[in-house]
Amino acid sequence: MTEVLWANLRAPELSELARRNAIVLVPVGSMEQHGPHLPVQVDSLLATEICIRAARRVREREPVVVAPTVWCGLAEHHMDFGGTMTLDFDTFRGVLRCICQSLVRQGFRRILLLNGHGGNVSALNVIAGDIGRELEAPVFAATYCYLAGTAQRYKDILEQQENVRHAGEAESSMVLALLPELVDRESMAHTQGTMTNMVGPSGAYRFRSFAELTETGVNGVPAVATAEKGELLLDAAAEELAETLLGDELW
C-alpha cells in the first residue's frame, strides 16, 4: 500500500492495516501566533509533514499510517498575541484519549503521538503514559526535535540556533520549504527575536505569557532562514523518526 494518510484510505483498507499490526502516527500540533511572518498553523504543519515523510521511509518494512492531525493543543502562553486557539488540559487529554481508544478498539496496537509544539511536551508525556496504561497498549509520545540524533543534526544545520525555537531560524526555514507563499519575507528579514527560555536560569518554572519574553512573538533568529535549510531539517527529523519506529526498543 503506497498511501500513508488515514483520511485518504477506505475503511476496509484501514481494517487490513489493523490486522497487519500497523504503526499509527498521530501528529499533534497547535494553532497559534508565530510572529508577524509565519502562518498560525506552523506546529501542526511541521508535525504532519515529518510524520508523512517518516511513514514513506518506513512503509516498505512496516505497515504504517498517519492519522489526522490534532491541530489544537496547549497554547495559553501565546494568547496575548492573538491568532491563537488553545485547549485546557482536560480537553486536550480527552481528545487524545478518545483518538487512541478509537484506534485500539479497531485493532491498532502501536501508536506514537508525534508532537510539534513546545507547550505540549510535558503534558503529552504524562497523557501518553496514562492512556497507554488504561488501554493496555503501547502509546508513545515524542517531540520531533528532541528525538535521539535529531538535536545534533539540527545543531549542525542551523547557523544561529542549536535547535527549534519559536518562529525562529528552524521553523521559518521549514515553512519556507513547504509553503513559501505563506511567509512574509519582509517581516522575516526585519523581525527581532529573543533567545530567552521559558524556564528561568534557576530552573524553576512558573506560567509566563510569551509576551513577557518577546515583543514580536518570536524566539530565535528568523532572518537567516532558508528553504534549503528547511528541507535538510525536515528530512533529518523524518529520518530519525523512521529509525525510531524501526528500532527494537519501542514495540
Buried (B, 14 or more C-beta within 10 A) or exposed (E): EEBBBBEEBEEEEBEBBBEEEBBBBBBBBBBBBBBBBBBBBBBBBBBBBBBBBBBBBBBEEBBBBBBEBBBBBBBBBBBEBEEBBBBEEEEBBEBBBEBBBEBBEEBBBBBBBBBBBBBBBEBBBEBBEBBBEEBEBEBBBBBBBBBEBBBEBBEEBBEBBEBBBBBBBBBBBBBBBBBEEBBBEEBBEEBEBBEBEBEEEEEEEEEEEBBEBBEBBBBBBBBBBBBEBBBBBBBBBBBBBBBBBBEEEEB
